[in-house]
């Protein structure tokens, strides 16, 4: 008996995410069928096969349950991954373009340094545009300073100063925050909001830090992932450094830059829509 119509099955992923939202739980990316990674493909050979015939690695089309195919970029990626991801972002790139192999090599080099683009696709989008010479410079960073004060009975008080150039004009701004990353984010927004008012809509939704080489103690390299949102879409950027503030700065800056790119395009390419 056909108890559930095809149109209802197509809402399965939507319903799953709605339940997670109501229960105040993060959706399980690895859940069968409805998870973000349920139809993800990482290895270069796998991606090449899926592009030729999806049934080689997928038992059903993901669209039938409201999910979507996801091509992942990592140090295991091949040229097929790069080309597929370029199409996702609306970038015109083919395997005969020398930039395609340049991008693949940059990807592998950066992943070996600790970057992870599987979870930071916005940063990979910017990397591709940089290699193709199409990355727009919304602003140029000149430098930053962060100062923290803390007494024994008070919380850490952070003050950040940033210097940027926008349309040939140098801007110097300072802002306070609950911590160095909060202060940096506030100072950058303060410096840019008069030129790009839409920055006021951007929100820093999540901030994750991972120590990459724990045996190095306090000098260990850290990877920072920052998830940003404009209220309709969300995107993630990455920064890596032995200095956690510098790694955070990289991720926050690219998060703002990618938000401006999305606003310029007025089309959410390569981002996850908030349900």
Backbone as CSV, one residue per row, in Angstrom:
resi,resn,N_x,N_y,N_z,CA_x,CA_y,CA_z,C_x,C_y,C_z
1,UNK,0.835,-1.180,0.000,0.000,0.000,0.000,0.887,1.253,0.000
2,UNK,0.457,2.229,-0.745,1.203,3.489,-0.828,0.685,4.442,0.248
3,UNK,1.178,4.245,1.486,0.668,5.022,2.624,1.216,6.445,2.652
4,UNK,2.463,6.606,2.230,3.106,7.922,2.238,3.412,8.324,0.802
5,UNK,2.908,9.467,0.385,3.087,9.932,-0.978,4.526,10.410,-1.201
6,UNK,4.943,10.402,-2.464,6.297,10.847,-2.809,6.550,12.276,-2.347
7,UNK,5.526,13.121,-2.459,5.685,14.517,-2.052,5.968,14.633,-0.555
8,UNK,5.400,13.708,0.223,5.637,13.718,1.670,7.041,13.215,2.002
9,UNK,7.489,12.187,1.299,8.841,11.654,1.510,9.893,12.725,1.214
10,UNK,9.611,13.579,0.235,10.565,14.624,-0.128,10.768,15.641,0.992
11,UNK,9.897,15.632,1.988,10.024,16.560,3.110,10.683,15.904,4.326
12,UNK,11.202,14.686,4.149,11.781,13.948,5.272,12.942,14.709,5.917
13,UNK,13.854,15.222,5.107,15.001,15.965,5.648,14.544,17.236,6.343
14,UNK,13.585,17.922,5.743,13.047,19.145,6.351,12.425,18.850,7.709
15,UNK,11.654,17.770,7.794,11.009,17.404,9.061,12.056,17.046,10.112
16,UNK,13.091,16.317,9.702,14.154,15.935,10.634,14.824,17.166,11.236
17,UNK,15.112,18.154,10.414,15.769,19.367,10.912,14.812,20.206,11.762
18,UNK,13.527,20.156,11.432,12.537,20.866,12.243,12.460,20.257,13.643
19,UNK,12.480,18.934,13.714,12.447,18.257,15.016,13.684,18.624,15.837
20,UNK,14.845,18.666,15.194,16.073,19.057,15.895,15.962,20.474,16.431
21,UNK,15.360,21.354,15.632,15.204,22.751,16.047,14.268,22.856,17.252
22,UNK,13.154,22.146,17.199,12.190,22.184,18.305,12.802,21.603,19.577
23,UNK,13.604,20.549,19.421,14.233,19.897,20.571,15.498,20.622,21.024
24,UNK,15.856,21.687,20.309,17.062,22.461,20.628,18.313,21.583,20.580
25,UNK,18.379,20.744,19.541,19.515,19.861,19.330,20.153,20.166,17.987
26,UNK,21.460,20.012,17.913,22.148,20.183,16.636,21.822,18.993,15.741
27,UNK,21.474,19.216,14.474,21.199,18.096,13.572,22.415,17.177,13.470
28,UNK,22.174,15.880,13.414,23.255,14.902,13.298,23.691,14.825,11.841
29,UNK,24.870,15.368,11.542,25.357,15.381,10.161,25.568,13.978,9.606
30,UNK,25.762,12.996,10.487,26.056,11.634,10.044,24.835,10.718,10.104
31,UNK,23.661,11.278,10.312,22.444,10.470,10.350,22.160,9.877,8.968
32,UNK,21.675,8.627,8.903,21.322,8.041,7.603,20.229,8.858,6.912
33,UNK,20.308,8.922,5.623,19.305,9.557,4.769,19.237,11.081,4.926
34,UNK,19.028,11.583,6.130,18.746,13.012,6.318,19.962,13.818,6.758
35,UNK,21.060,13.167,7.106,22.247,13.875,7.575,22.952,14.627,6.456
36,UNK,23.675,15.688,6.832,24.409,16.482,5.848,25.423,15.636,5.090
37,UNK,25.973,14.620,5.761,27.005,13.780,5.144,26.461,12.482,4.554
38,UNK,25.149,12.296,4.583,24.565,11.034,4.118,24.864,10.767,2.646
39,UNK,24.958,11.817,1.862,25.241,11.671,0.435,26.500,12.452,0.068
40,UNK,27.473,12.424,0.964,28.735,13.129,0.732,29.743,12.190,0.081
41,UNK,30.595,12.767,-0.760,31.622,11.993,-1.461,32.936,12.754,-1.362
42,UNK,33.986,12.051,-0.905,35.266,12.705,-0.647,36.361,12.271,-1.616
43,UNK,36.581,10.968,-1.778,37.671,10.475,-2.611,37.504,10.867,-4.068
44,UNK,38.598,11.165,-4.737,38.548,11.614,-6.127,37.914,10.598,-7.057
45,UNK,38.238,9.309,-6.877,37.666,8.259,-7.724,36.166,8.148,-7.492
46,UNK,35.750,8.253,-6.234,34.322,8.191,-5.916,33.567,9.325,-6.606
47,UNK,34.110,10.524,-6.509,33.446,11.691,-7.091,33.343,11.554,-8.598
48,UNK,34.423,11.095,-9.223,34.405,10.912,-10.673,33.335,9.907,-11.076
49,UNK,33.205,8.819,-10.311,32.204,7.798,-10.626,30.791,8.325,-10.435
50,UNK,30.560,9.055,-9.350,29.225,9.594,-9.070,28.787,10.563,-10.151
51,UNK,29.725,11.331,-10.676,29.377,12.279,-11.734,29.003,11.564,-13.025
52,UNK,29.592,10.404,-13.242,29.261,9.632,-14.444,27.943,8.877,-14.265
53,UNK,27.765,8.279,-13.073,26.543,7.527,-12.780,26.336,7.512,-11.271
54,UNK,25.427,8.335,-10.753,25.224,8.419,-9.302,24.910,7.081,-8.639
55,UNK,24.308,6.137,-9.380,23.937,4.851,-8.786,25.144,4.004,-8.405
56,UNK,26.341,4.381,-8.864,27.533,3.625,-8.483,27.817,3.737,-6.990
57,UNK,27.388,4.836,-6.356,27.644,5.020,-4.926,26.413,5.479,-4.144
58,UNK,25.290,5.676,-4.819,24.075,6.121,-4.132,22.932,5.169,-4.470
59,UNK,22.285,4.637,-3.419,21.215,3.667,-3.661,19.915,4.342,-4.066
60,UNK,19.769,5.643,-3.727,18.616,6.429,-4.164,19.089,7.847,-4.455
61,UNK,18.378,8.578,-5.300,18.710,9.995,-5.487,18.410,10.767,-4.207
62,UNK,19.326,11.567,-3.698,19.095,12.288,-2.440,17.892,13.221,-2.492
63,UNK,17.556,13.700,-3.688,16.433,14.624,-3.817,15.098,13.977,-3.456
64,UNK,15.008,12.645,-3.551,13.736,11.979,-3.263,13.356,12.070,-1.789
65,UNK,14.329,12.362,-0.919,14.029,12.525,0.506,14.376,13.938,0.981
66,UNK,14.522,14.845,0.028,14.750,16.242,0.382,16.172,16.575,0.765
67,UNK,17.106,15.654,0.552,18.511,15.922,0.851,19.228,16.310,-0.440
68,UNK,20.534,16.483,-0.383,21.278,16.841,-1.577,22.660,16.208,-1.565
69,UNK,23.179,15.986,-2.756,24.524,15.430,-2.893,25.546,16.488,-2.479
70,UNK,26.594,16.038,-1.812,27.621,16.960,-1.329,28.996,16.427,-1.714
71,UNK,29.730,17.228,-2.482,31.096,16.881,-2.852,32.034,17.556,-1.864
72,UNK,32.859,16.758,-1.205,33.738,17.264,-0.152,35.144,17.462,-0.698
73,UNK,35.796,18.540,-0.286,37.184,18.780,-0.674,38.079,18.553,0.534
74,UNK,39.158,17.795,0.324,40.103,17.497,1.395,41.412,17.063,0.754
75,UNK,42.365,16.603,1.581,43.636,16.141,1.030,43.475,14.851,0.228
76,UNK,42.293,14.214,0.300,42.016,13.030,-0.506,41.358,13.387,-1.835
77,UNK,41.111,14.655,-2.044,40.368,15.093,-3.225,41.192,14.932,-4.496
78,UNK,40.477,14.734,-5.585,41.087,14.730,-6.900,40.548,15.900,-7.702
79,UNK,40.937,15.957,-8.953,40.508,17.057,-9.809,38.993,17.087,-9.956
80,UNK,38.359,15.917,-9.938,36.898,15.861,-10.065,36.217,16.584,-8.911
81,UNK,36.787,16.479,-7.698,36.220,17.186,-6.545,36.258,18.687,-6.752
82,UNK,37.402,19.171,-7.221,37.574,20.613,-7.424,36.599,21.131,-8.468
83,UNK,36.468,20.406,-9.579,35.579,20.850,-10.654,34.118,20.812,-10.208
84,UNK,33.752,19.767,-9.468,32.374,19.671,-8.979,32.067,20.785,-7.993
85,UNK,33.006,21.074,-7.111,32.789,22.135,-6.130,32.725,23.494,-6.819
86,UNK,33.519,23.689,-7.861,33.474,24.948,-8.609,32.084,25.165,-9.198
87,UNK,31.489,24.110,-9.739,30.133,24.228,-10.286,29.142,24.588,-9.189
88,UNK,29.325,24.012,-8.006,28.438,24.325,-6.882,28.467,25.809,-6.556
89,UNK,29.649,26.403,-6.645,29.812,27.814,-6.319,29.554,28.732,-7.519
90,UNK,29.164,28.155,-8.661,28.896,28.975,-9.834,30.144,29.487,-10.511
91,UNK,31.263,28.766,-10.345,32.538,29.173,-10.936,32.785,28.364,-12.200
92,UNK,33.106,29.044,-13.286,33.369,28.385,-14.568,34.805,27.859,-14.569
93,UNK,34.951,26.544,-14.467,36.279,25.935,-14.397,36.224,24.558,-15.032
94,UNK,37.181,24.249,-15.903,37.256,22.913,-16.489,38.662,22.356,-16.306
95,UNK,38.811,21.059,-16.561,40.083,20.398,-16.273,41.211,20.858,-17.196
96,UNK,40.891,21.519,-18.302,41.928,22.026,-19.201,42.492,23.369,-18.751
97,UNK,41.833,23.984,-17.789,42.313,25.256,-17.249,43.462,24.972,-16.280
98,UNK,44.656,25.556,-16.513,45.795,25.309,-15.612,45.485,25.647,-14.156
99,UNK,44.536,26.556,-13.945,44.198,26.958,-12.575,43.578,25.811,-11.789
100,UNK,42.940,24.854,-12.478,42.282,23.755,-11.768,43.298,22.908,-11.010
101,UNK,44.417,22.594,-11.641,45.452,21.810,-10.951,46.188,22.657,-9.918
102,UNK,46.292,23.946,-10.184,46.892,24.852,-9.197,46.049,24.875,-7.922
103,UNK,44.734,24.923,-8.091,43.825,24.920,-6.940,43.950,23.611,-6.170
104,UNK,44.003,22.491,-6.899,44.127,21.184,-6.250,45.415,21.099,-5.433
105,UNK,46.510,21.601,-5.987,47.783,21.563,-5.273,47.755,22.466,-4.046
106,UNK,47.146,23.647,-4.188,47.015,24.547,-3.041,46.180,23.896,-1.940
107,UNK,45.114,23.221,-2.343,44.257,22.525,-1.383,45.058,21.514,-0.572
108,UNK,45.826,20.681,-1.256,46.596,19.651,-0.569,47.677,20.263,0.319
109,UNK,48.333,21.325,-0.166,49.372,21.980,0.633,48.792,22.575,1.914
110,UNK,47.662,23.261,1.783,47.049,23.897,2.946,46.504,22.869,3.932
111,UNK,45.926,21.777,3.411,45.437,20.732,4.308,46.594,20.108,5.088
112,UNK,47.754,19.987,4.454,48.927,19.459,5.150,49.415,20.412,6.236
113,UNK,49.081,21.700,6.096,49.463,22.688,7.102,48.452,22.765,8.252
114,UNK,47.339,22.057,8.103,46.350,22.042,9.168,44.998,22.619,8.799
115,UNK,44.883,23.248,7.623,43.592,23.770,7.186,42.665,22.603,6.874
116,UNK,41.378,22.827,7.024,40.378,21.805,6.728,39.211,22.461,6.005
117,UNK,39.098,22.185,4.715,38.068,22.838,3.907,36.794,22.012,3.811
118,UNK,36.839,20.775,4.287,35.627,19.957,4.303,34.539,20.629,5.122
119,UNK,34.939,21.273,6.207,33.981,21.955,7.080,33.980,23.460,6.871
120,UNK,34.772,23.952,5.923,34.883,25.403,5.696,34.849,25.686,4.200
121,UNK,33.699,25.394,3.593,33.590,25.515,2.144,33.648,26.964,1.670
122,UNK,33.261,27.902,2.518,33.338,29.309,2.123,34.789,29.717,1.895
123,UNK,35.693,29.244,2.745,37.112,29.544,2.570,37.638,28.926,1.282
124,UNK,37.143,27.732,0.932,37.586,27.102,-0.311,37.064,27.858,-1.521
125,UNK,35.856,28.369,-1.438,35.309,29.203,-2.511,36.217,30.410,-2.741
126,UNK,36.615,31.076,-1.665,37.501,32.234,-1.783,38.862,31.835,-2.341
127,UNK,39.360,30.657,-1.951,40.641,30.173,-2.465,40.580,29.986,-3.978
128,UNK,39.495,29.409,-4.470,39.346,29.201,-5.910,39.293,30.526,-6.655
129,UNK,38.550,31.467,-6.128,38.444,32.768,-6.785,39.787,33.500,-6.784
130,UNK,40.564,33.308,-5.724,41.896,33.909,-5.657,42.791,33.331,-6.752
131,UNK,42.752,32.017,-6.936,43.575,31.360,-7.950,43.176,31.774,-9.363
132,UNK,41.892,32.061,-9.557,41.386,32.456,-10.875,41.483,33.956,-11.113
133,UNK,41.883,34.708,-10.094,41.996,36.160,-10.232,40.667,36.873,-10.225
134,UNK,39.627,36.237,-9.675,38.290,36.851,-9.661,37.826,37.201,-8.247
135,UNK,38.696,37.058,-7.276,38.327,37.375,-5.894,38.327,38.887,-5.696
136,UNK,37.186,39.427,-5.349,37.062,40.869,-5.184,37.605,41.299,-3.829
137,UNK,38.407,42.362,-3.847,38.962,42.909,-2.601,37.982,43.940,-2.044
138,UNK,37.069,43.501,-1.198,36.124,44.427,-0.578,36.842,45.380,0.367
139,UNK,37.910,44.888,0.972,38.727,45.716,1.864,40.106,45.070,1.971
140,UNK,41.087,45.872,2.364,42.455,45.381,2.535,42.872,45.562,3.983
141,UNK,43.388,44.512,4.563,43.795,44.549,5.961,45.210,45.088,6.090
142,UNK,45.384,46.047,6.966,46.702,46.620,7.219,47.324,46.080,8.503
143,UNK,46.509,45.676,9.438,47.033,45.134,10.684,46.035,45.253,11.822
144,UNK,46.390,44.639,12.947,45.515,44.708,14.118,46.343,44.566,15.388
145,UNK,45.776,45.027,16.482,46.361,44.862,17.809,45.252,44.460,18.774
146,UNK,45.585,43.595,19.706,44.628,43.184,20.731,45.298,43.307,22.092
147,UNK,44.603,43.970,23.001,45.136,44.173,24.353,44.124,43.643,25.357
148,UNK,44.593,42.814,26.281,43.711,42.235,27.297,44.171,42.630,28.693
149,UNK,43.228,43.051,29.514,43.488,43.367,30.921,42.673,42.428,31.795
150,UNK,43.293,41.934,32.846,42.559,41.081,33.777,43.168,41.199,35.169
151,UNK,42.327,41.488,36.127,42.749,41.450,37.523,42.208,40.175,38.147
152,UNK,42.602,39.879,39.355,42.251,38.599,39.968,40.756,38.416,40.174
153,UNK,40.029,39.513,40.301,38.605,39.399,40.610,37.711,39.913,39.486
154,UNK,38.260,40.047,38.273,37.471,40.555,37.158,37.625,39.647,35.945
155,UNK,36.640,39.747,35.050,36.744,39.036,33.789,37.759,39.725,32.888
156,UNK,38.232,38.988,31.883,39.187,39.558,30.932,38.521,40.670,30.129
157,UNK,39.167,41.805,30.058,38.663,42.948,29.294,39.548,43.116,28.064
158,UNK,38.975,42.991,26.872,39.752,43.028,25.631,39.447,44.280,24.826
159,UNK,40.487,44.849,24.250,40.373,46.006,23.365,41.133,45.691,22.085
160,UNK,40.456,45.774,20.944,41.076,45.489,19.649,41.102,46.741,18.788
161,UNK,42.207,46.923,18.080,42.356,48.018,17.124,42.684,47.419,15.768
162,UNK,41.966,47.828,14.735,42.215,47.321,13.384,42.402,48.485,12.421
163,UNK,43.212,48.237,11.398,43.410,49.227,10.338,43.133,48.553,9.005
164,UNK,42.192,49.108,8.253,41.823,48.563,6.949,41.784,49.685,5.921
165,UNK,41.879,49.293,4.659,41.731,50.234,3.555,40.516,49.833,2.737
166,UNK,39.610,50.774,2.530,38.405,50.535,1.741,38.301,51.629,0.691
167,UNK,38.261,51.224,-0.575,38.163,52.195,-1.675,39.249,53.268,-1.581
168,UNK,40.456,52.835,-1.214,41.573,53.762,-1.130,41.620,54.604,0.128
169,UNK,40.681,54.425,1.014,40.616,55.210,2.247,41.046,54.359,3.438
170,UNK,42.011,54.850,4.219,42.476,54.139,5.407,41.532,54.395,6.578
171,UNK,41.152,53.318,7.242,40.240,53.406,8.386,40.903,52.757,9.597
172,UNK,40.909,53.467,10.711,41.436,52.945,11.967,40.319,52.976,13.003
173,UNK,39.988,51.802,13.549,38.904,51.726,14.522,39.298,50.822,15.685
174,UNK,38.668,51.051,16.815,38.887,50.231,18.008,37.541,49.853,18.601
175,UNK,37.515,48.708,19.266,36.284,48.244,19.910,36.637,47.315,21.059
176,UNK,35.719,47.237,22.013,35.898,46.365,23.165,35.064,45.102,22.993
177,UNK,35.434,44.064,23.727,34.688,42.820,23.671,34.912,41.985,24.903
178,UNK,34.132,40.899,25.023,34.275,40.002,26.161,35.569,39.198,26.104
179,UNK,36.162,39.134,24.921,37.420,38.430,24.715,38.078,38.969,23.466
180,UNK,39.288,38.520,23.131,40.002,39.052,21.970,39.279,38.850,20.645
181,UNK,38.639,37.689,20.461,37.937,37.432,19.200,36.704,38.319,19.083
182,UNK,35.965,38.454,20.165,34.794,39.333,20.180,35.190,40.771,19.882
183,UNK,36.293,41.229,20.473,36.751,42.598,20.248,37.208,42.801,18.806
184,UNK,37.925,41.813,18.249,38.366,41.904,16.854,37.182,41.980,15.901
185,UNK,36.208,41.114,16.116,35.013,41.092,15.276,34.295,42.437,15.337
186,UNK,34.157,42.989,16.539,33.466,44.272,16.707,34.231,45.407,16.042
187,UNK,35.561,45.406,16.155,36.366,46.466,15.551,36.296,46.419,14.027
188,UNK,36.339,45.217,13.455,36.237,45.077,12.006,34.888,45.571,11.495
189,UNK,33.833,45.182,12.167,32.496,45.620,11.765,32.384,47.144,11.846
190,UNK,32.938,47.708,12.899,32.888,49.156,13.091,33.622,49.883,11.972
191,UNK,34.734,49.294,11.511,35.523,49.913,10.448,34.842,49.814,9.087
192,UNK,34.031,48.778,8.885,33.482,48.504,7.556,32.019,48.888,7.374
193,UNK,31.279,49.072,8.459,29.831,49.207,8.353,29.399,50.441,7.569
194,UNK,30.171,51.518,7.599,29.793,52.714,6.841,29.911,52.490,5.338
195,UNK,30.798,51.576,4.934,30.963,51.263,3.515,30.041,50.121,3.092
196,UNK,29.805,49.191,3.999,28.971,48.025,3.718,27.945,47.873,4.844
197,UNK,26.843,48.619,4.782,25.843,48.592,5.867,25.273,47.200,6.139
198,UNK,25.295,46.316,5.116,24.728,44.977,5.310,25.508,44.145,6.322
199,UNK,26.715,44.589,6.672,27.506,43.862,7.671,26.770,43.806,9.008
200,UNK,25.922,44.786,9.257,25.150,44.799,10.507,24.234,43.580,10.608
201,UNK,23.915,42.959,9.461,23.043,41.784,9.456,23.813,40.498,9.764
202,UNK,25.134,40.520,9.604,25.926,39.309,9.777,26.068,38.963,11.258
203,UNK,25.986,37.686,11.547,26.134,37.206,12.923,27.188,36.110,12.982
204,UNK,27.977,36.123,14.033,28.925,35.042,14.287,28.198,33.996,15.129
205,UNK,27.835,32.865,14.488,26.961,31.877,15.127,27.729,30.829,15.937
206,UNK,28.923,30.483,15.471,29.655,29.420,16.159,31.153,29.652,16.006
207,UNK,31.891,29.188,17.002,33.338,29.384,17.047,33.958,28.126,17.639
208,UNK,34.797,27.448,16.846,35.397,26.196,17.295,36.914,26.267,17.164
209,UNK,37.593,25.747,18.163,39.056,25.727,18.177,39.527,24.292,18.363
210,UNK,40.528,23.910,17.574,41.114,22.582,17.738,42.635,22.694,17.757
211,UNK,43.262,22.042,18.721,44.717,21.981,18.797,45.186,20.883,17.848
212,UNK,46.083,21.221,16.917,46.487,20.272,15.885,47.671,19.411,16.295
213,UNK,48.566,19.942,17.109,49.731,19.172,17.553,49.910,19.364,19.053
214,UNK,49.129,18.602,19.806,49.090,18.771,21.251,50.427,18.592,21.937
215,UNK,51.348,17.840,21.315,52.641,17.624,21.931,53.509,18.857,21.992
216,UNK,53.105,19.922,21.303,53.905,21.150,21.274,53.562,22.099,22.409
217,UNK,52.619,21.715,23.255,52.271,22.556,24.398,51.638,23.865,23.981
218,UNK,52.040,24.949,24.641,51.430,26.249,24.378,51.814,26.822,23.023
219,UNK,52.812,26.246,22.357,53.201,26.722,21.025,52.546,25.899,19.922
220,UNK,51.557,25.094,20.273,50.892,24.225,19.305,50.137,25.038,18.259
221,UNK,50.044,24.468,17.071,49.271,25.092,15.997,47.786,24.849,16.253
222,UNK,46.978,25.867,16.041,45.538,25.761,16.275,44.762,26.024,14.994
223,UNK,43.627,25.347,14.878,42.713,25.583,13.754,41.416,26.148,14.311
224,UNK,40.972,27.240,13.719,39.745,27.905,14.158,38.713,27.849,13.041
225,UNK,37.518,27.412,13.365,36.384,27.421,12.438,35.350,28.411,12.949
226,UNK,34.930,29.315,12.079,33.934,30.320,12.431,32.726,30.158,11.517
227,UNK,31.558,29.988,12.116,30.321,29.919,11.338,29.606,31.256,11.423
228,UNK,29.299,31.823,10.269,28.625,33.123,10.186,27.272,32.956,9.514
229,UNK,26.421,33.960,9.676,25.076,33.904,9.102,24.595,35.310,8.778
230,UNK,23.735,35.393,7.756,23.075,36.659,7.451,21.576,36.578,7.739
231,UNK,21.184,35.537,8.479,19.778,35.346,8.810,19.055,34.410,7.869
232,UNK,19.608,34.217,6.672,19.005,33.312,5.693,19.943,32.170,5.329
233,UNK,21.216,32.463,5.224,22.218,31.447,4.928,23.295,31.459,6.013
234,UNK,24.019,30.359,6.092,25.165,30.312,6.989,26.361,29.738,6.237
235,UNK,27.548,30.137,6.625,28.762,29.692,5.948,29.883,29.602,6.975
236,UNK,30.893,28.779,6.670,31.980,28.535,7.613,33.322,28.831,6.965
237,UNK,34.192,29.476,7.727,35.535,29.819,7.269,36.555,29.285,8.269
238,UNK,37.816,29.194,7.829,38.846,28.563,8.648,40.104,29.421,8.701
239,UNK,40.795,29.340,9.819,42.095,29.979,9.987,43.009,29.053,10.762
240,UNK,44.305,29.073,10.440,45.280,28.211,11.114,46.517,29.020,11.455
241,UNK,46.993,28.871,12.679,48.200,29.578,13.112,48.647,29.021,14.458
242,UNK,49.921,29.259,14.796,50.385,28.925,16.144,49.867,29.943,17.151
243,UNK,49.331,31.060,16.652,48.731,32.102,17.491,47.220,32.023,17.328
244,UNK,46.518,31.692,18.396,45.075,31.485,18.294,44.339,32.754,17.876
245,UNK,44.865,33.919,18.258,44.219,35.174,17.866,44.382,35.395,16.368
246,UNK,45.567,35.080,15.828,45.795,35.224,14.392,44.911,34.259,13.608
247,UNK,44.794,33.008,14.072,43.927,32.036,13.401,42.475,32.507,13.424
248,UNK,42.053,33.055,14.549,40.688,33.579,14.666,40.485,34.757,13.725
249,UNK,41.490,35.609,13.640,41.431,36.782,12.768,41.235,36.359,11.313
250,UNK,42.000,35.351,10.872,41.860,34.855,9.499,40.428,34.402,9.225
251,UNK,39.886,33.611,10.141,38.549,33.049,9.940,37.466,34.119,9.992
252,UNK,37.590,35.067,10.918,36.591,36.134,11.045,36.605,37.026,9.809
253,UNK,37.798,37.377,9.333,37.918,38.245,8.156,37.300,37.579,6.931
254,UNK,37.617,36.301,6.704,37.050,35.609,5.545,35.539,35.439,5.696
255,UNK,35.070,35.307,6.930,33.632,35.218,7.144,32.911,36.483,6.712
256,UNK,33.472,37.638,7.062,32.885,38.912,6.641,32.985,39.080,5.129
257,UNK,34.140,38.719,4.575,34.341,38.854,3.129,33.356,37.983,2.356
258,UNK,33.137,36.756,2.830,32.227,35.867,2.118,30.788,36.349,2.218
259,UNK,30.432,36.913,3.355,29.098,37.485,3.487,28.870,38.610,2.492
260,UNK,29.883,39.435,2.293,29.782,40.518,1.309,29.691,39.958,-0.105
261,UNK,30.417,38.868,-0.366,30.349,38.227,-1.680,28.943,37.706,-1.952
262,UNK,28.339,37.061,-0.964,26.976,36.558,-1.129,25.996,37.693,-1.382
263,UNK,26.180,38.789,-0.671,25.294,39.940,-0.850,25.444,40.508,-2.247
264,UNK,26.670,40.538,-2.754,26.910,41.041,-4.105,26.242,40.143,-5.142
265,UNK,26.313,38.837,-4.924,25.721,37.893,-5.872,24.205,37.838,-5.753
266,UNK,23.706,38.109,-4.503,22.272,37.993,-4.206,21.757,36.595,-4.507
267,UNK,22.670,35.606,-4.535,22.290,34.218,-4.739,23.123,33.373,-3.802
268,UNK,22.510,32.537,-2.959,23.268,31.746,-1.995,23.964,30.553,-2.634
269,UNK,25.178,30.756,-3.119,25.924,29.687,-3.752,26.816,28.995,-2.732
270,UNK,26.739,27.667,-2.681,27.640,26.902,-1.844,27.472,27.101,-0.356
271,UNK,26.282,27.490,0.070,26.052,27.664,1.502,24.889,26.782,1.914
272,UNK,24.722,26.612,3.188,23.636,25.797,3.721,22.488,26.706,4.109
273,UNK,21.308,26.453,3.575,20.150,27.270,3.899,19.591,26.870,5.259
274,UNK,19.312,27.844,6.079,18.731,27.594,7.391,17.275,27.211,7.225
275,UNK,16.898,26.065,7.770,15.513,25.587,7.650,14.732,25.996,8.887
